[in-house]
Amino acid sequence: MSSNKKYWKSVDELQGDSSIEALRQNEFVQEIPTDEFLGDKETLEASETTRRDFLKYVGFSTAAASLAACEGPVIKSVPYVVQPEQIVPGVADYYATTIADGFDFASVLVKTREGRPIKIENNDLAKGGFGANARVHASVLGMYDTNRAQFPTAAGEEVSWSDIDKGVIGALQGGKKAVLLTQTFASPSTDKLIEEFKVKFPNVSHVAYDAAGEQFALDAFEMKYGFRALPDYDFAKADVIVAVGADFVGDWNGGGYDSAYGKKRVPKNGKMSKHFQFEANMSLSGANADVRVPSTPSQQKLIVQALAGGSVSGLPEGIKAKVAQARKALLAAGDSGLLITGVQDVATQKIALDFNAGKSVMDTAKPKMTRSGDARKMMQLVKDMNAGQVGTLIMAGVNPAYSLPNASEFTEGLKKVEVSVACSIRADETAALSTHIAPVPHYLESWGDVQIKMGEVSLQQPTIKEIFNTRQFQQSLLTWMGEDKTYYEYLKDTMTSAGLPFNKSVQAGVVETNAFAKAVTPSNTSITSDAGLSSTLQEGTGDFELTLYTMTSMGDGTQANNPWLQEMPDPLTRCTWDNYLTMSEADAKEKGLWFDRSTFFTEARHNANGGLNGHYANVTVNGVTLENVPVMIQPGQAKGSVGLAVGYGRKNGIQEEMQTGVNAFPLMQNFQTTQKVSIEKVGGVHEFASVQLHNTLMGRGDIVKETTLEIFNTKDKHSWNVMPEVSKGHIEYEVTSPEVDLWDEFDRSIGHHFNLAIDLNACTGCGACVIACHAENNVPVVGKSEIRRSRDMHWLRIDRYYSSEETFELDDTKKNDFSGLGGDQGSLGGFGELEDPAANPQVAFQPIMCQHCNHAPCETVCPVAASAHGKQGQNHMTYNRCVGTRYCANNCPYKVRRFNWFLYNGNDEFDYHMNNDLGRMVINPDVTVRSRGVMEKCSMCIQMTQKTILDAKRDGRKVKDGEFATACSNACTSGALAFGDINDKESEIETLRTDDRMYHLLEHVGTKPNVFYQTMVRNTEEA
């Protein structure tokens, strides 16, 4: 049978708030701000505009808009004086390289146009599976950042590199203790170079430190296997996954598990993996789980012990039952049962290692070498600095003045260091306090090698000449050692001495080798340190347990100056430009942090339609107080727990618009991400910029379709993938809506006919596709204020729906037959008086873009034919025809069109990357930059499909299956998006189109979209 669940987007919608009803009645939220020049827009009483002037303005503005829309920008072509051999104007070049910024590690391909890197793509040759996430896709914009450090400085003044070298070499030769403080490089050549540097200068020691590391997992692995690394996991081999406090779909253990996880989540031959998630915060992993159990950090340690066969005493009865269910499933799965944990405790981490030992789902022979920093050594370094024992401190890829929990102690110690050198990409919080800044290039301007997973080395090569007067950290080490060779030569020598083909490896981007592997020998080494580092939940005062986490957008804050990431909606809260304290509804009401009225503005709604508001609170951990933290009500948050993202609150080296949120790192006492906290309500109301209810489809019938694995396997598809039925030709029986067509027939079998498939089972909601679409299609950034006005410009959005198992009939009897937002279809509904469905809802992610309807409602209403249909199935936008009537947006049932209220390119009011010449270097020349008054939307990346067609034509062949791609399908590592030509009957897309799970969004409307979805199947039955 089909799902009878109810879906909702926010707590306010869940409770049937009156302001949500008003939003629902007002379908088009983007009102024209006429009151700004007409006074009271309803009565015109306050207007000083005469009737004559009003008609004059309207007439002139209409004519001006029409003329402006037809006027194209002047583009000057500057020819090459000498044509470079490797560059063909108009043709993209691709370079294989690797990002390794200490937090994100991935082997990627870089698309360049006329020598400019403009887009990041996945390198399919990398077998490690560490694909590009949203931050990696956005990293290309960081190279064109005008806030980068552009030249070396000493004492705040610009100096030459020889001046820097003279000062550093003199300090190193002084004999006093010197320390190299670096990020995790995971680089064989850099590790070798650092060891040689220590031999050259015996007074030098090396400390590796990561702002958001995996300290306790590293300790457990080192104790068991002899060196610091993280075990790798193959989720494609796991039939049962039990995760306890581990957001592996997000950033846990460095992430990169989407691809393998997605493969097992799609039902094949009646089987799919079963995923249990025990967690406090609602995470991406929890949102994708079949069974999610809210649990506090203190309970999670007991849960891991119980799953491994220990006692369940001390756990609530409800959690005990779920633990028993999970353990039964794990044992039944045998070698295919996987237990992972993010609990901040070495003993608990060892339990998970022992449980998985010898199974094919865990790889300890070739572990992950990322984030291997040691917090104990970092703490000891701070003590030594404050004791005056450190004379020289050379830092690379770290920002401890911002990210250390005891940052104030570090900054005090830094004052006692005679020579401090920050090898940094920008003048960040630490660099601003250092005696010298030795600026380093962006990774797209650098050489290097990275061993993300033991046994596979990824190469890093420059894709553009250094934009500023920068120098790699490794080159600086060679210079200070007195070596004449460049780091490129050093890297090449390292590779060739290991017997590896350098040029071939650089071309492919990866090479498999054991030349740099460490021997994995089981041991029982104990971890000791003078500094000491406690495990488990920190003892402290407070009624709540805090979990610090990283967002999929901002990560550890390294890319805080990236506007694409700032404006990327969080997959779960759908908020942008902020971090916040997540709290359950019940706890918020107890602490007085719940709004009695709606969290949406009710006054001046056109200025803040859908703009969420929240209270402020002070959060205290062991005497350290973070003031004025905004509070966000999060469905699914474990009662008694709160969550707060790190990576925000940056102040130095970034522009003012990016200085958002609060810095939560000071709460990470003893490098623990879980803490006991006290929360105190303070005055004020915080304005969130949320896209939670923008462009919503609510009230339009079946949107998310889902069923269970048991029903999927045992019932006919017509019972779980119900197609709407309508009358045709006044006949006695009804037919499914696809068989009814009010339009003339059109033969689409000739040439190409493109379709895009979206599998709701495989989509994790990570947002990589959103950023890839931004990069490929020059989507503008509008800022927090415009987001609150419902004017976001994302071509692709990922709708997040919460759901409950309660039926409509139950709700209708409890609230006077009011069925909420679902109408007759009952797809989306208010829950009325149901019993706390927000305590632990299920979650569904649904990417929405232009559906490229064969019978597109937008095309028939455009008065100037700016919106038209192509023979290949795409719905085209002709920008220079568009006069901005917005009729198309009004007539679009999917709410996917975006209107340019302003000129976002070269406008000081929108001071982001498109407002300076350097930032505009990232613009894709194949896609028009839209101007004010023009409607825009997803183009199905027609520039990419046309290039594929032309390449095949040049080669005299047919396009192969899998060659066609869009930016979003290319970016999706979980395999949720597939693109292709359905006229190729042997193609993957045609196979998906004829699959039983296929359905179209709003099928009953009759638009016949070229985008289709696969029904979600949940494995929720207990074995």
N, C-alpha and C positions, 0 to 999 in steps of 0.2 A: 504494500500500500504506500501511497505517497506520504511525505512528511506533513504532519499537522502542527508543526512547531510555529512559534511566534517570534518575529525578529524585531529588533530595535537597535537604535544607534547611540542613544545616550540615556542617562538616568532620568533626565527630564521627560524624554519621550516615553520611557517606561512607565512613569507615574502619571501620564496623561496631563502634563502641565498645560495651562491655558495658552502660554506663549507659543508652545509647539503647535497647538491647534491653529493659531494665527499664522504661523509659518507655513503650515500645511495648506491652508486656504489660499495663501499668497504664493502661487507656484513660482513666480519669477522674482527672485530676491534682489536682483540688481536694478534698483530704481534709479531713474535719472534725477540728479540733485537739483531739481528746478528751483527749490526754495532758496538756493544760494543767490539767485538773481531775481526771483519773483516774490520773495518774502514768504508768506504763508501760502504753500502750494495748493491748499484746499480752497481757501476763500479769496486769496490774493489781497487781503485787507492791508497787510503790512507792506505791500509792494509799492514802490515808487515809480514803477514802469507804466507808461501810458499805453493805451490800446494801439496807438499809431507806432510807438517804439517796439511794442511786443511783436506786432506783425512784421515790422522791419527786421528785428533780430531773427525771427523764425525764417523769414524769406532769405535773408543773407546767409544765415548759418547753413540752411539746406543747400544753397548754391555753393557756398564755400566748401562744405563737406564733400559735395560731389566733385568739385574741381580738385580738391586736395587728394581725394582717393585716386584720381586719375594721374596724379603727378608722381613720377618715380624719382628716387634719389639719383644724384649724379655720381657715377662710379668711374673713377679714373684708373685706367690700366697702365701700369708701368712695366715695360718689357725688360727682360734680362739683357744686359750688355753682352754677356757671354752665357750661352745656354748650358746649365749644368747637365751632365750626362744622366744623372740619376733622377732628374725631375722632369716630368712631362706636365705642362700646365693643364689643369683640369682633371688630372688623374691622381688618385690617392696612392700614397706609398704606406707600407706597413712595416713597423719595426717591432721585433720581439724584445721585451725588457721585463724588469721585475720591480715591484714596489716593496720596500722593506723599511717602513718608517718607525719601527719599534712596536707598533700596535697592529698594523695591517701588513700582511705578507701575501703576495700573489704574483704569479707569472702571467703577463698580459701581452696583448698586441696593441700597438699605438698607431692610430690612423693619422697621417700627416698630409697636409695639403700645402703645396708650394713652400715646403720647409717648416710649416707650423703644425705642431701636434694639436689635434682638435678633438680626439675621442679615444677612449679606452675600450678595448674589447677583450674577451677571454682568449687565452692561448690554449687551444684544444690539444696541443702536443704535451702539455704538462699533465702527467699521470697522477700527480699528488692530489688532484681534485680541489686545489685551493683557488677557486674562481674569484672573479672580481665582485665585491659587494658594492653597495651604494657609495661608500666612501672612496673606494678605489676608482669607480667610474667618475666621481667628482674631482679626483685628485688632479686631473689635467688642468682644471681652472686655477689651481694653486700656483702653477708655474707663472701665470700671467697676473700675479698679485703685486700691485704697486707698493704694498706694505712690507715686502721682503727686504731684508738687509742687503744693500746694494754695493757696499764697499767696506773694507776693514776699518775699524776704529780703535783708538786707544784713549782712555779717559774721556770718551764722548766725542773725540775729534777724529776726522778722517785722516788716515795715515796710509803709507804704502805697505805692501806685503813684506818688503824687506825690513821695515820697522817692526812689524809683528814678529817676524822670524828672529830678529836680533833680541827682542825682549824675552821671547819664550826660551830660546837656546841659552841665553844667559841665566835664566831662572833654573833651567834643568841642570845646568853645569854647576850650580851653586851648592849642590850636595844635600840640600834640605829635602825632606820627603815630598814627592810629587805623586799625584793621583790622576789617572785617566778615568773619568766617569762617563760612561757611554750607555746608550740604549743597547738592547739585544740586536746585534747585526746579523747573527746566524750566517756569517760569511767566512768561508774557509780562508780566503786570501787576507781578509782583515784580521782574523784571529791570528794568522801566521805573522802578519806585520806587527801586531801589538806585542807578540812575544819577542820579536826581534827588537822592537823599541825598548822593551824592558831590559833586554840584554845590553843594549847600547847605553841605557841610563839605569843602572842598578837601583837607584833611589825611587824608581817609578813602580807603582802598583796599579792594578786594573780592577775597577768595580763596575759591574753591569747592573743597571737598574731600569725597571719598567714601571711606568705610572700605574698601569692597571694590569699587573702581572698575575701569575697563578702560583703564588708562593708555596702554598701547602701541597698542591699537586706535584710541584717540582721537588719539594722535600721528600715526599713519599716515593717518587720514582727514583730519586738519588739514593735513598736508603735501601731500596730493593734492587736497583740495577747499577749503581755505582757512579752515575753522572747525571747532571741536570738536563732533563728533557721531559716531554709530555707524550704519553702513549697516544698512538693514532687509532682511530676506530673506523670500521667499515660498516656503516649503517645499511648498506645494500645487502649485507649478509645477515642482518638482525631481523628475526621474526617477531621478537618481543623486545621492546625498549623500555626500560624503567629509568627515568632521570629524576634525581633528587637535588633540587636547587641548582640545576645545570641547564642553562639556556643554550643548548648546542646549536639550535637553529639561528641563534644570535651570535654573540661574541665569545662564548665559553670556549676555553682552550684555543683561542685564536680563530674559531669559526671555520668555515670552509666545508661544512658537512651537508650543505643543501642538496648537492647533486646526488650523492648516495642515498640520502634520506628520501628524496623525492621519488627515486626509482622504486622503492619498496612501498610507497604510500598509494600508488595507483593499483587498483585491483586487477590482477591478471590470473587467469585460470582459477578464479574463485578465491584467491588468496591475496592478502596484503598484511603488512606489519601491524602490530598492535602497540600503541604508545601510551604508557602511563607517565604522568608528570606530577611530582610533588613539589610545590613551590609556594613562596609567599607573594611575590609580585606576579601580576599577569604578564607573562613573557611571550615571545613569539613561539617558543617551544610549547608552552602551556596552551596557547591559542590553537596549535595544530594537533594537540594530543587527543586521543580517543577518550581517555579517562584523566581528568585533571582534578587533583586534590589540593585545595588550599591548606597550607601548613606553615607555621612559623619557623624561623631558622633554628630555634632550640629544639623543635620537634623533628627537624630533618635529620639530625644526627641519630636520634633514636630510630627513625624510619630506616636508615641505611643498615643499622645493626640488626633490626628485625628482618629486613629483606635477606640478609646473609645468614639468617637462622637464629638470631638473638631474641631476646625477650621483647614483647610488645607493651610491657607495663610502662605506664607513664604517658601513654598516648590516648587521646579521646576515642570513644567507641567507634565513631564514624570513620576515623582514620585507620583504626585497627582492621576493620573489615576490608578497606581498600588495600592495605598492606598485604593482607592475607591473599587477596585476589591477585595482586601483582606478583607475589612470591610464587604462587601456584603456577602462574603463566610463565615465569622465568624458568622454573624447574622443568616444566613441560617442554619448553623450547630447547633445553639442553645447550648444545654448542652455539645455537642461534639466539640465545638469551643474553642481553647486554644490560649491565647495571653501571650507570655513571653518576657522579655526584660533584657538586660544586661546594659542598660543605667545607667551611674554613677550619679544617682539623686534619692533621697528618694521619692520625690513627684511622679516621673515617675514610680518608683517601686510600689508605693501604687496604682497607676492607674491600673497596671496589676493585683495586688492582688484583687482589687475591681471588676475588670472585670470578673475574674475567680471564685469569691466567690460563694460558693454553688454548683459549678459544680463538676461532678464526675471526671473530668480530673485533678483536683487539690486537694491534700490532705493536709489540715492544721491541722487536728486532730492528725496525726502522721507524723510530719515533719522530715526533715533531720537534724541531730545534728552535722554535720561536718562543719569545717571552720567557727567556731563561734567566732573567735577572735575579739577584739575591738581595732581598730586603734587609737581611741581617748585616751584610757588608755595608749597605747604604747607611744604616743606623750607626754603625761603628764609625764610618767616615764622618758623619755629622759630629760625633763626640770628639774625634781627633781634630776636626777643624776648630771647634770651640776651645779645645785645649791648646791651640796654637801650634800643633804638630805638623800641619800641612803648609808647605811653602808655595807650592804650585798646584793649581787645579785646572785640568784641561777637560772640558765637557763637550760631548757630541751627541746630539739627538735627544737630549734630556732637558727638562725644565723644572727642576726640583723646587725652585722658589714658588712655583704655582701648584705642582702636583704632590709634593710631600705632605703627609699629615702634619708633620712638625716643621712646616716651611719657615716659621719664624726662627726656629733654632738654626736652620740651615743658613738663613740670610745673616744672622748674627755671626755665625762661624765664617761665612764668606768674607766678612769685613776683616777677619784676622788672617786671611790668605793673602800673601804678598802679590802673587800674580795669578789671576783667574782669567781663563780664556774660554769664551763661549763659541764653539763651532756650531753656529745655529743658522737656520734659514731666515730668521727674523729677529728683531730686537725684542725678544719676549721678556717675561718677568725676571728670568735668571740672567739673560744677556744684559739687561739694563743695569744690573748690579755688578757686572764683571768689569775687570780692568781693561780687557781686550775683547773685541768681537771679531771673529774670523768667519765671515759669512760663507756658508756652503751652498752649492747649487741644488736645484730641485732634482729629484731622482730621474726625471726625464732629460736632464743635462749631464748625467753621471755615468761612470763605469762602475762595475761591481759584479759580485757573485753572491748568491744566497742559497743556502741549503735549508729550505723550508722543512722538508722531510728527508731524513737520512737516506742516502742512496740516490738522491736526485738533486742536481745543482742547477739553479736557474741563473741565467746571465742578465746583466744589466748593461745597457749601452745608451749613449746619448742620442736623442732624437732631434736635437737642435743645439746650435752653439750656445754657450752660456750667455744669458741675457745681461747679467750684471757682472761686476768685478768680484767673482766668487772663486773659491777653491775647495776641492773636496777635502774632507778630514783626513782621508788616507794619504792624499798628496802632501798635506801639511806634515804628517808624521815622517814621510820620506824626506822632506826638506829639512826638518829639524834633526833628522839622523845624519844629514850631510850627503844623502844619496842624490845622484844626478838624474836617475831614471824617473820617468813619469809613472803614475799609478797604473795607467793603461799597460805599460811595459811590464810592470810588476805583476799585474793580474794575468797577463798573457804568459809570463814565465811560470807562474804558479800552476796554470792549467796545463801547459805543455809538459812541465816536469812531472805531472801526474798522469801523462800519457793520453791526454784528451785533445781532440781536434778543436782548436780555439775558434777558427772562423766558422766552422760548421755548427759549433755549439752556440755561438752568438747569433747565427742566422735562425736557428730553431728556437732559441731562447731557453732551452733546457737540455740537459744531458744526464743520462743515468750513469752513475759511477759509485764505487765503494772506496774510492781513493781517499776520501775525507771522512769515512765512517769511523765511529768509535765502537769498540768491542762492548757488547752488552753481556755482562756477567752478573748473574744474580748474587746479591750480597745482603748483608744486614747492617749496613753502615748506619751509625747513629748521627743525627744532626745536632751539633753543639755550636754555641756562639756566645761570646762574652756579652753581646748586645741583648740577646734573648728575644724571643718572639713567641708570644702565647698563641695557643690554638683555641678553637671553638668560640662560642659567643662571648664577647667581652663582658666581664662583670662590671656592672655599673648601675646607676639609679635610673628609673624611668619605667613607665607602664607599657612602652611599645618596643618592638624589635625592628630595627632599621636594616634594610638591605640596600646597599649602594650598588648601582649597576651602570652599564654603558648603553646609550641609545644606539640604534642602528644608524642614525644619522650622524651624531657628533662624536661617537667613540670616546677616546680619552681626551679630546679637546685639541689634538694636534692640528686639525683643520678647522678650527673655530672661525677663521676669517673667510670661509667659503660660503658665499650666499646661497649656492645650490643646496647645500646641506642644512643651512639655517632654515630655509623655506620648505624643506622636505617634511611632510607630515609624519609624525610618529605613527607607526602602523596600528597601534592600539588606542591611544588617546586622541589621535588625529590632530594634535596641536603642533604648532610651528613656533620657532623663534623663542623657545623657553625650555627650562626644566622646572620641576615642581615636585611636591611631596604627594605621592599617591597614597590614598587612604580609602578604606571601605566606608560605605554609607553609614553603617551602624556606628563605627568609631567616630566618624565625623559628627554625627548627631550628639554623641556623648560628650565630645569636646567642644561643642558649640561652633563647629566649622562647617555646618550645613546651612545652606540658604533656605529660609522658610518660603521665600518666593523663588521664582525661576532663576537659574544661573545664566539665563539669557537676558540681554537688555530688552526691556519692554518699552522704554522711551527712546525716541529718535532711532527707530529700528533700522531705517535705511542707512544709518551710519555704522551700525554694529549688528547686522543681522546674522545671528548664529555666533556672535562673539561671546564665548564663555567667560564667566567671571568666577573668581574664587577668593576665599579668605586668605589672610597671611598668618603664619605661625612661626614662632621661634623654636628651633630644634637644638637640643643640648645633649652632648655626649661627653661624659666625664669632665664637666666644667667648661668644655668648648661649645660655644653657642653660635649657631648660624641664624642670623636674624632675617626676618621678613621673607620667609620661604613661602611661595604661593602653594595652595593646597588644591589638588585635583581629586575629585571623587572617581575611583577606579573600580568598576565592577570586577569581581573575582579576586580582589585583594584579600588576603587572609586576615581575619579579624585579629586585632592585637599587633598587627605588623604595618609598617609603612615602607615606601620605597622612594629613593631619590637618585637621579642620574648625575654622574660626574661628567666632567668635560666642558662645563659651562663656567661663566664668571670670569673669562679671560679679560685682561685690561691692557696689556702691553703688546705692541707690535701688530695690533689689528685696528681696523677703523671703528669709529664710534658705533655705527649701526650694528656691528657684530658683537658688541660687548653686552651680551644677553645672559640672563639667568644668574644663578648663584653658584659659587665654587664650593662643591661638596667634599672635596678632598680632605679638608681639615677634620672631617668627621670620621675618616678612615684610620682611627687610632690603631697603632701597632700593625698597620697594613691589613686590618681586618675589614672586610666588606659587610660584616654583620655586627651590629652594635645595639646595646640597650640605650634607649633614648627617652627623654622627656619632651613633651610638646606643649607649648603654651600659645594660646590664641592671642594675636595682637590686632590692632586696628588696621583699617584700610581694606580696599577691594582691588584685587589684581585682575587685569584684563588679559585674558588669553587670546591668542590668534589661532582659532580652530577652524578646520574645514569639515568638522563633524557633520554638519547638516547642509553644506553647500551642495547645490546641484543634485539634490536627492531624487530618488525614484519612488519615494514612498507613496503608497496608495495606488500603485499601478499593477498590482497582480503578482504573479509568480516571478520572483527575481532570483533568489537562491533556491535551488532544488537539491534536496539531499535525502538519503535513505541509509539503512544499515546494511552491513555486509550480509547478514542472514537473509534479509528480504531481497537484496540484490541477487543472491545465489539461488533463492528458492521460488521467487515470484516472477510472473511475467512482467516485461518491461513496462507495459501499459499501466501497471498498478503502481509503479514507483517513479516513472517518468511520464506523468500525465500530460497529454497534449490537450489544449482547449478545443472544444468542439462547437461548431456553429452550423447553422442551416445554410444549404447551398441550393439555389434555384427553387426554393419552396418545396423541396422534396421532403418526404416523411421522416427520413433518418438524417442524423447529423454527421458531419465529416470533420476531420481535424483541420484546424485553421490553415496550415500550409497548403491544403488543397484548394482553398478559396483564393481567388485572385481577381481583383477589380481592374487590373491593369492589362494592357495588351501584352501578348506573349513577345518575348525577345530571345532570339537564339544566342545563348551565351557559351555554346560549345566550341565556338571558333576562337582561336588564339588562347590567351591566358585568362583565367578567372581566379582571382586571389581570394583566399579565405584565411582567417586567423582562428586558431583553436585555443581555448583557455581551459585548462583542467583544474577544477576547484580542489581536487585532492592533492595536486602537486604544488599549488601556489602556497607559499609560506608567508606571504605578505612582507617580504624583506625590503621592497622598494627599489631594488637595483634597476628595474625597468623604468621607474619614474625618472631617475637621474640620467639614464642612458637616453631617454627620449628628450630630456632637456638639452643634452649635449648635441645630439644629432640634429635637432630641429630648432635650435636657437630660441628656446622658450625663455621669455624674460622673467626676471625676479621683480616682484612688486613690493615686498616689504610687509612688515607686521600690520601697519595701519590699513593697507589695502586688503590684506587677508581678512581682517575683521569686517571689512565692507563686502565680503563675499566676492572679491574680485581676483581670486587666485587664477593663474594662467596655465596650470598644469594640463597638458593635453591628455595625460593618462592619470587616472586616480585609482586608488585601491580602496574600495568601500569595505568597511569593516562592520559586520553585523553580529550582535549578540543574539542568542536565542535561548529559549526555554522549552522544556518538554511538555509544558502545560498545553491543554487543548483550547481551541476557541470556544467550544461549548461551555467549558468550565468558566472561562472568563466572562462570557456573555451573560451567564446567569448571575454573576457576581457584580456586574456593573450595568444593569439595565439595558442589556443587549447592545451595549456600545462595543463595537469590534475594533476600535482604534483605526489604524491607518490602512487596514487591509481591504476595505470595501467588500465587495462580493467575493473576491478571490481570497481575501483573508491572508495575504502573504506577509504583510507587516502590520502588527497590531500593538496597541497599548495594552498593558497587562492588568490594568485596573487594580483589584485588591488581592492579587495572587501573593503567595507566601514568598517574599524576598527572592525573586528570580535573579537579582543582581549579585547574590552572594557567590555564585559559582556558575556563570553562564557558559554555554558553548560559544565558539567564535567561528565565523566564516569570513574569509577574505575573497573579494571579487574585483579583479581589475576591470575597469570600465574606461573605454575610449570610444571614439566614433565607431559606430557599428557598420558603417559603409553599406547602408540599406540599399537593396535593389529597388525598393519602392520608398525612397527617402522623402519624408514629409518636409524636410528643409528645402528640397529642390523646387517643390511646387509653389512655395510662397515667396521665393526671392524675386523681387521686381526687376532686377537687373541681370539675372542669370549668373550671379557670382558663384552660386552653388549648383553644380551639375554632375551628372553621372558619367563615368568612363566605361569603355567597353571591357576593361579588365576587372571591373567590379568595384573600383574605388569611387568614393564620393569626393569630387574635386572642389577646391576653393580657389577662385580666381581673385587674388587680392586687389588687383588694380581695377576690378569692376565693383567691388564691394563699396556701398555707400553707407553702411552701418545702420540699416533699419532695425536689425536684430530680430526680424521676423523669423529667421531660421532657428534662432535660439528658443524663441517662444514655441515653435512647432516641433522641436526635437523632443521626443519622449524620453530620451536617455540622458538629457542634460549634459552634453559633452562639448558644447561650443563655448568659446571664450572670446570676450570682447575687449579690445584694446581701448580702455578708457583714457589712457594717456600715451604719449610717446615715451616708451621706456628706454629707448636707445639715445644716448647723448643728452640726457635730461638730468640736471642737477638735483631735481626732486627725487630721483631714483638713483642714488649714487652707489651703484653696484658695478659689476664688471663691464657692463655695456656703456658706462659713462666715461671711459678713458681708452686711449688708443691701445694700451697694452692689453687691457682686459678684452677688447674686441678682437684680439688676435685668435681667440678660441672659436670665433664664429665660423660655422660651416658655410662655405661659399655656395654650396649646392641648394641651400634653402633660403628663401627670401626672409629678410628681417622686416616684420610687419610694422606698420605705422599706426598712429592714432585713428580711431574711428573704424577700424577694420576688424571683422570677425575672423577667428582662426580656430583650428581644430586638428585632430590627428589626420595625417595624410596617407596613412599606411606606408609611410616612408617610400613614396613613389620614386624618389631619386635613387634609392637603393635597388628597387626592382628593375628600373630602367637600365641601370648600369649592368646588372646581371644579364639582362636580355642582350644588351649591346656587346658584352664580352663574349657571350656564346655565339652571337652572329659573326663577330670578328674571327672566331675560331672555326666557324663553319660547322657547328654542332647544335644539338638541342640542349636546353638547360636541364641539368641533372637534378634529381630529387634531393632536397636539402640545400641547394644553392640559394634559393630565394630566402630572404630574411628581412626582418625589420629590426629597428634598434632595440625594441623591447624583447623580441624573441631571441636575439643574439645575446642579450644581457642575462636572460633567465637561466640560472645554473641548475634549478630544480626540475627543469623540463616542463614547466606549466604552460608555456606558450609555444605553439608550433605554427609556422606560416608556410604557405605553399600554394600551388596551382591545383585546384580540384579538377581541372580538365585533364590532368595527368592521372589516369585511373589507377596507376600503380604507386602513387605518392603516399607519403605518410598522412598528409592532410586529408586526402580522400578517404583513407582508412578510418581516421578519426571522425570524419563527417558522417559516415555510415554506422558508427558505433552506437550501441544501445543507449549509452549515457548521454548522447548529444542532445542539446536543446538550445533554442534561441531565447534571448532576453525579450520579454514581453511579446511572446509569440502571437498572442491574440490580437495585437495591434495590426499585424499584417504588413510590417515593414520589410520583411524578408532580408534580414541582415546577412552580411558576409563575415561576421564574427559570430562564433558559436561557443558554447560552454559544455563542459562535461559534468554531469551530475555528481555531487559530492557523496562519497560513500564513507560512512564511519564504522570502524570495527569496535563497537561498544558492547557486544554480547559477551557475557562471562562464560568461559569454557567450562 
